[in-house]
Amino acid sequence: MRIGELSARTGASTRSIRYYEEQGLLTSVRSGSGQRTYPEAAVERVLLIRRLFDAGIGSRTMSDLLPCLSDPAIRTPWLTDRLRAERERIVAEITELTATVAALDAVIGDLAMPGTPPR
């Protein structure tokens, strides 16, 4: 299938699909006229890539994880450990952002009180 059809079937923009290829997450074959063509399996691959991006997994980490995620025969405890580490990283970021929001709320609160000097 061509890139436009892959885009339509997955909801990923053609630009995103090209990015996935640039990052080594997806492969295509070039036709004689230079157009990208994809196998049917590319639909599931793009949907998986999108799920991983939605889960906060970056393309570098994803390139390590995709072979194990795509082939159950080569899954090891390493995969679960790596996904748990990514989860912990995201939770730490949430904690930091929550503290940042609280600090900003304090600044906003100080500004809302007339006559109160900023902290």
URKAPE-V360660 format. One record per residue. N is the residue number from 0. RES is the residue in three letters. NEAR is the number of other C-alpha atoms within 10 Angstrom. Layout:
BEGIN
n:N res:RES near:NEAR
n:N res:RES near:NEAR
END
This chain:
BEGIN
n:0 res:MET near:13
n:1 res:ARG near:15
n:2 res:ILE near:19
n:3 res:GLY near:14
n:4 res:GLU near:14
n:5 res:LEU near:21
n:6 res:SER near:17
n:7 res:ALA near:12
n:8 res:ARG near:13
n:9 res:THR near:17
n:10 res:GLY near:14
n:11 res:ALA near:18
n:12 res:SER near:14
n:13 res:THR near:15
n:14 res:ARG near:11
n:15 res:SER near:14
n:16 res:ILE near:21
n:17 res:ARG near:17
n:18 res:TYR near:14
n:19 res:TYR near:18
n:20 res:GLU near:13
n:21 res:GLU near:11
n:22 res:GLN near:14
n:23 res:GLY near:13
n:24 res:LEU near:20
n:25 res:LEU near:18
n:26 res:THR near:18
n:27 res:SER near:16
n:28 res:VAL near:12
n:29 res:ARG near:12
n:30 res:SER near:10
n:31 res:GLY near:7
n:32 res:SER near:6
n:33 res:GLY near:8
n:34 res:GLN near:11
n:35 res:ARG near:16
n:36 res:THR near:18
n:37 res:TYR near:17
n:38 res:PRO near:12
n:39 res:GLU near:10
n:40 res:ALA near:8
n:41 res:ALA near:17
n:42 res:VAL near:20
n:43 res:GLU near:13
n:44 res:ARG near:18
n:45 res:VAL near:22
n:46 res:LEU near:15
n:47 res:LEU near:16
n:48 res:ILE near:23
n:49 res:ARG near:18
n:50 res:ARG near:12
n:51 res:LEU near:17
n:52 res:PHE near:13
n:53 res:ASP near:10
n:54 res:ALA near:12
n:55 res:GLY near:14
n:56 res:ILE near:19
n:57 res:GLY near:13
n:58 res:SER near:18
n:59 res:ARG near:11
n:60 res:THR near:13
n:61 res:MET near:18
n:62 res:SER near:17
n:63 res:ASP near:13
n:64 res:LEU near:19
n:65 res:LEU near:18
n:66 res:PRO near:14
n:67 res:CYS near:15
n:68 res:LEU near:16
n:69 res:SER near:13
n:70 res:ASP near:9
n:71 res:PRO near:9
n:72 res:ALA near:8
n:73 res:ILE near:10
n:74 res:ARG near:14
n:75 res:THR near:11
n:76 res:PRO near:7
n:77 res:TRP near:11
n:78 res:LEU near:17
n:79 res:THR near:12
n:80 res:ASP near:11
n:81 res:ARG near:14
n:82 res:LEU near:14
n:83 res:ARG near:12
n:84 res:ALA near:12
n:85 res:GLU near:17
n:86 res:ARG near:15
n:87 res:GLU near:12
n:88 res:ARG near:13
n:89 res:ILE near:15
n:90 res:VAL near:12
n:91 res:ALA near:12
n:92 res:GLU near:12
n:93 res:ILE near:12
n:94 res:THR near:12
n:95 res:GLU near:12
n:96 res:LEU near:12
n:97 res:THR near:12
n:98 res:ALA near:12
n:99 res:THR near:12
n:100 res:VAL near:12
n:101 res:ALA near:12
n:102 res:ALA near:12
n:103 res:LEU near:12
n:104 res:ASP near:12
n:105 res:ALA near:14
n:106 res:VAL near:13
n:107 res:ILE near:12
n:108 res:GLY near:12
n:109 res:ASP near:15
n:110 res:LEU near:14
n:111 res:ALA near:11
n:112 res:MET near:10
n:113 res:PRO near:7
n:114 res:GLY near:8
n:115 res:THR near:10
n:116 res:PRO near:8
n:117 res:PRO near:12
n:118 res:ARG near:7
END
